[in-house]
Amino acid sequence: MDFSAANSDASQPRPLCHCLGVQADEVHAAIVEDDLSTVRGVTKSCGAGGGCNACHRHIKRMLHEHALQQRMSGEPVSSTQTALEYA
């Protein structure tokens, strides 16, 4: 039995969105580059969250972290990002 293929996959990071195979760094890049503030926006931008919805909590966490970073850096925060605090 050849386990080399299985072992090579172990070195790859697990995707944030398993259904569509989208990595966390791709989601982060989409959030930052497109200044996204919703899961729907992330799905439109990079596809993550468009399957079973299991990754939505991770995407929401990343969106919240991005909004906090913007707030800490003094950049303007959209009303949608402010609403994320209360969601």
C-alpha angles and dihedrals in degrees: 000000000000114000096172093099092050092048093050090055090052090066091055116087115250113253119253089221107042095184094059099022095239115162123223092245090057090052091047092049091050092049093050099039096045095032090233124187105176138058088235090057091051091050091051092047104045107359098247112141095026096111130049095344093235091124095052092097091054092047091049090051091052091048091050092049090050091050090050091049090052091049092049092049092051095245116145114268120215121232089247090058091049089052089057089071091063098040 
